C-alpha cells in the first residue's frame, strides 16, 4: 500500500476558505443519518447488523446504534440527526465496536487513482471509555466486487486513510486526504470504538455529516441527495421496509388472487429497482389476513415467496379455508407486529 499523503485538520463549521458546494459530490449514502427503515435503535448481533440505512455495526449484544438529535447549530451546518454508537450501560465486554459503510463497486470505481477527502463531525459521550478519548477512522479499499468490509473483508485490502481521532464533548469536524490506488474497485468508511472497563450510561461516540469527495480539500458538507425522498430512494436500492409504520395495520397491503379455497398468490412491487434479487423477511404468518368474499378477514397460516427479479416478488399464502378460487382477496395485517422487508445488501 502506498499512501500519498494523509493530512488532517480539525475544522469548525466556520473554518477556512473552501470550495463551493457541488451537487452530487458526496458518495456516502445516508451521511446525516436521516433514513432508519429498520428502526431508530438497533442492537448488535453475532455476525453484525445493519442499523441506520447502509451503516453496518459489527458488534455483539454490547453495542447499540441509535438515532439522536444533534441539537447544535453552532458547531454543525444544520444537520438534524446523528448516529450514536454506544456500548450498553453496565457492559464489561471490551471487544472493539466497528461501524462502517461499504460502497458498491459501481459507486467505487470512479474514485480509483484519485485524491479524495474524507470528512465528518464527531463528539464523545460523558462516559466515553476509549483510551485517550480516541476512535479509529479508516478509509479502506479493495480489489473485489461488492463485498462487505466488516463481515467478509476486502480482497486486496488497503487503508489509504487510517487515523486515531481524539474526541471532545463538542462537535468537531475532522478531515483527511489520501490517494486511492488505481486498482481499487471497492471503498468502505469505518469508525472504530475500543471500549475499556465497565460502561457507564454515556459510553458512546456520535458521528454525522460524513462526506467522501474527490479532491484534497474538504468542501462544505452536502448530503448524497438534496432531498430526503432522494436519499430514501437511494437507500431502498439495498433495503426496503414494505410496512414502515405499525400504525397502518388493518389496511390493505396488496391484492392477491385466490387459486383455491385455501391458497392465494400475489406480488409486491419494489419502490425502486434493487441492487440484485432480494431476500424477503416476514413476521409470523398469523400477523396477516386474507379477505373472503364477504370481506371478512381470515388468518394466514403460512407464507412463502419467490423473487422474480430485482423489481418485484411473488408471494404465496395459505389459509385453513374460506377463499373462492378465482376471486380477488386483500392482504392485510391484523395486529401491530407486522414485518415485510426485502434486502439486497452487500
C-alpha positions in Angstrom: 0.0 0.0 0.0 1.3 3.4 -1.0 0.0 6.3 1.0 0.4 9.6 -1.0 -0.4 11.8 1.9 -2.6 11.9 5.0 -3.1 15.4 6.0 -5.5 16.0 8.9 -7.3 19.1 10.1 -9.9 19.8 12.7 -12.4 22.4 11.5 -15.5 24.1 12.9 -18.3 24.9 10.6 -16.9 28.4 10.1 -13.3 27.2 9.4 -11.2 28.4 6.5 -11.8 29.1 2.9 -13.1 26.1 1.0 -14.6 25.4 -2.4 -18.3 25.9 -3.0 -20.8 23.1 -2.7 -21.1 20.8 -5.7 -24.3 18.8 -6.2 -23.8 15.1 -6.0 -20.2 15.3 -4.7 -20.7 13.2 -1.6 -20.5 9.5 -2.2 -21.8 8.5 1.3 -25.4 7.3 1.4 -27.4 8.4 4.5 -24.4 10.5 5.6 -26.6 12.6 8.0 -28.5 9.6 9.3 -31.9 10.6 8.2 -33.1 7.2 7.0 -33.7 4.4 9.5 -36.0 1.9 7.9 -35.1 -0.8 10.4 -36.0 1.3 13.4 -34.2 4.2 15.2 -32.3 1.9 17.7 -30.6 -1.3 16.7 -28.6 -3.6 19.0 -25.7 -5.5 17.5 -25.9 -9.3 16.9 -23.5 -12.1 16.2 -22.2 -11.6 12.6 -23.1 -7.9 12.6 -26.3 -6.0 11.8 -27.4 -3.1 9.6 -28.6 -0.2 11.7 -29.3 3.2 10.0 -29.7 2.5 6.3 -26.4 1.5 4.7 -24.5 1.5 8.0 -23.3 -1.8 9.5 -22.5 -2.5 13.1 -20.2 -5.4 13.8 -20.7 -6.0 17.5 -22.4 -8.4 19.7 -25.1 -7.5 22.3 -22.8 -5.0 24.0 -23.2 -2.4 21.2 -26.2 -0.3 20.1 -26.6 2.3 17.3 -29.4 4.8 17.7 -30.7 8.0 16.1 -30.1 11.1 18.1 -31.0 14.8 17.5 -27.7 16.8 17.2 -29.2 19.9 18.9 -26.3 22.1 17.7 -26.4 24.7 15.0 -23.2 26.4 16.2 -20.7 23.7 15.5 -22.7 21.8 12.9 -24.0 23.0 9.5 -27.7 22.5 10.4 -27.7 18.7 10.5 -30.7 17.3 12.3 -29.6 13.8 13.2 -26.5 11.8 14.1 -25.7 8.1 14.9 -24.8 7.3 18.5 -22.5 4.2 18.7 -22.8 3.1 22.2 -21.5 0.3 24.5 -24.6 -0.6 26.5 -24.6 0.6 30.1 -23.1 -1.8 32.6 -21.4 -3.9 29.9 -17.8 -5.1 30.7 -17.3 -6.5 27.2 -14.3 -4.6 25.8 -14.5 -6.2 22.3 -14.0 -3.4 19.7 -17.1 -2.0 18.1 -16.7 -1.1 14.4 -19.3 0.9 12.5 -19.0 1.1 8.7 -20.5 1.7 5.3 -19.3 -0.4 2.4 -19.7 1.0 -1.1 -21.0 -1.0 -4.0 -18.3 -1.5 -6.7 -20.3 0.5 -9.3 -20.1 3.5 -6.9 -16.4 2.9 -6.0 -14.7 2.7 -9.4 -14.9 6.4 -10.1 -12.5 7.1 -7.1 -9.7 4.8 -8.4 -6.4 6.7 -8.8 -7.8 9.9 -7.4 -7.1 12.1 -4.4 -10.0 12.0 -2.1 -11.0 13.7 1.1 -13.0 12.1 4.0 -14.6 14.5 6.4 -17.1 14.0 9.3 -18.3 15.6 12.5 -17.9 13.7 15.8 -18.1 14.0 19.6 -18.0 11.8 22.7 -20.4 11.0 25.5 -19.7 11.9 29.1 -18.6 8.3 30.0 -16.7 7.5 26.7 -14.3 4.9 27.8 -11.9 4.6 24.8 -8.2 5.1 25.6 -7.2 8.8 25.2 -10.8 9.6 24.1 -10.0 8.3 20.6 -11.8 6.5 17.8 -10.2 4.9 14.8 -11.1 6.2 11.4 -10.4 4.2 8.2 -10.9 4.6 4.5 -10.4 1.1 3.2 -10.1 -0.1 -0.4 -10.3 -3.5 -2.0 -10.0 -5.1 -5.4 -13.0 -7.5 -5.2 -16.6 -6.9 -6.1 -19.5 -5.8 -3.8 -18.0 -7.2 -0.6 -19.0 -6.1 2.9 -15.8 -4.8 4.6 -16.8 -5.7 8.1 -18.5 -9.1 7.7 -16.4 -10.6 4.9 -13.4 -8.4 4.5 -12.0 -7.0 1.3 -9.9 -8.8 -1.3 -6.6 -6.9 -1.7 -7.4 -4.7 1.2 -5.6 -1.4 1.8 -6.1 1.6 4.0 -5.1 4.8 2.4 -6.6 6.6 5.4 -6.1 5.2 8.9 -6.2 7.6 11.8 -6.8 7.9 15.5 -9.1 10.8 16.2 -9.3 12.5 19.7 -12.9 13.5 20.6 -14.3 16.1 22.9 -17.8 16.6 24.1 -18.2 19.3 21.4 -18.9 18.6 17.8 -15.7 19.0 15.7 -15.1 18.5 12.0 -12.2 16.2 11.1 -10.8 15.9 7.5 -8.3 13.5 6.0 -7.0 13.3 2.4 -5.2 10.5 0.6 -4.9 8.9 -2.9 -6.9 5.8 -3.8 -5.0 3.1 -5.7 -5.7 2.9 -9.4 -6.6 -0.8 -8.9 -9.3 -0.1 -6.3 -12.8 -1.4 -7.0 -14.3 -1.2 -3.5 -14.4 1.5 -0.8 -15.5 1.5 2.8 -15.6 4.0 5.6 -15.1 2.6 9.1 -15.3 4.1 12.6 -13.9 2.0 15.4 -14.6 2.3 19.2 -12.3 0.4 21.5 -14.0 0.4 25.0 -12.3 -0.1 28.3 -13.5 -1.0 31.8 -17.3 -1.2 32.5 -19.6 1.0 30.5 -21.4 4.0 32.1 -24.7 5.4 30.9 -23.0 7.6 28.3 -20.2 5.3 26.9 -20.6 6.4 23.3 -19.4 8.5 20.4 -21.7 10.3 17.9 -21.0 10.9 14.2 -22.7 12.7 11.4 -22.1 14.7 8.3 -19.9 12.0 6.8 -18.5 13.0 3.4 -16.2 11.4 0.8 -15.4 13.5 -2.2 -12.8 13.9 -4.9 -10.1 16.5 -4.2 -7.6 17.4 -1.5 -9.8 19.9 0.4 -13.0 19.3 2.4 -15.7 21.4 1.0 -18.9 22.3 3.0 -20.9 19.3 3.9 -23.7 18.3 1.5 -25.7 15.0 1.5 -25.7 12.4 -1.3 -29.2 13.7 -2.3 -30.5 17.2 -1.7 -33.9 15.8 -0.6 -35.0 13.2 1.9 -37.0 11.4 -0.7 -33.9 11.1 -3.0 -31.9 9.8 -0.1 -34.6 7.2 0.8 -34.8 6.0 -2.7 -31.0 5.5 -2.9 -31.1 3.5 0.3 -34.0 1.4 -1.0 -31.8 0.0 -3.7 -30.4 -2.1 -0.8 -33.2 -2.5 1.6 -37.0 -1.9 1.7 -39.4 -2.0 4.6 -42.8 -2.5 3.0 -44.6 -1.7 6.2 -42.7 1.2 7.7 -45.2 2.0 10.4 -47.0 -0.3 12.9 -49.9 2.2 12.9 -51.1 1.1 9.4 -52.2 -2.4 10.4 -55.7 -3.3 9.3 -55.3 -1.5 5.9 -54.8 -3.3 2.6 -51.2 -4.1 1.9 -51.7 -5.7 -1.5 -54.3 -7.5 -3.6 -54.0 -11.3 -4.2 -55.9 -13.9 -6.2 -57.3 -17.0 -4.6 -56.1 -20.1 -6.5 -58.1 -22.5 -4.3 -60.2 -22.3 -1.1 -57.0 -22.4 0.9 -54.3 -20.6 -1.2 -53.7 -17.3 -2.8 -50.9 -15.7 -4.8 -49.9 -12.1 -5.2 -47.0 -9.8 -5.6 -45.2 -6.8 -4.2 -43.6 -4.2 -6.4 -40.4 -2.7 -5.0 -40.4 1.1 -4.9 -37.1 1.3 -6.8 -35.1 -1.4 -8.6 -32.9 -3.2 -6.0 -29.2 -3.9 -6.4 -29.9 -7.6 -7.0 -32.6 -10.2 -6.4 -33.7 -9.6 -2.9 -34.3 -11.9 0.1 -37.6 -11.3 1.9 -38.4 -11.4 5.6 -41.9 -11.6 7.0 -43.3 -11.6 10.5 -45.3 -14.6 11.7 -47.9 -15.6 9.2 -50.7 -15.2 11.8 -50.0 -11.4 11.8 -51.6 -11.3 8.3 -55.1 -11.9 7.0 -56.7 -12.5 3.6 -60.3 -11.5 2.9 -63.1 -13.9 2.0 -66.0 -13.0 -0.4 -67.8 -11.2 2.4 -64.6 -9.2 3.1 -64.2 -11.0 6.4 -60.6 -11.4 7.4 -59.1 -15.0 7.5 -55.9 -15.7 9.4 -53.0 -16.6 7.2 -51.4 -19.9 8.2 -48.2 -19.9 6.0 -46.2 -17.6 3.8 -43.6 -18.4 1.1 -42.2 -16.3 -1.6 -40.4 -16.5 -4.9 -38.4 -13.4 -6.1 -38.9 -12.9 -9.8 -36.2 -10.2 -10.3 -34.9 -7.1 -8.7 -38.1 -5.1 -9.2 -40.8 -7.3 -7.7 -41.5 -10.6 -6.0 -44.3 -13.2 -5.8 -45.8 -14.2 -2.5 -47.8 -17.4 -1.8 -50.1 -17.6 1.2 -52.4 -20.2 2.6 -55.4 -20.2 5.0 -57.4 -23.1 6.6 -60.4 -22.4 4.3 -62.8 -19.7 3.2 -61.4 -18.4 -0.1 -63.1 -18.7 -3.5 -60.8 -19.9 -6.3 -60.5 -17.1 -9.0 -61.7 -14.3 -6.7 -59.5 -11.4 -5.6 -58.6 -11.2 -2.0 -57.0 -8.4 0.0 -53.9 -9.0 2.1 -54.0 -7.0 5.4 -52.4 -7.1 8.8 -54.3 -7.9 12.0 -52.1 -6.5 14.6 -49.2 -4.1 15.2 -46.4 -6.7 14.8 -46.2 -6.6 11.1 -42.9 -7.1 9.2 -42.3 -7.3 5.5 -38.8 -6.5 4.3 -36.7 -7.0 1.2 -32.9 -6.9 1.4 -30.2 -6.7 -1.3 -27.4 -5.5 1.0 -23.8 -6.2 0.4 
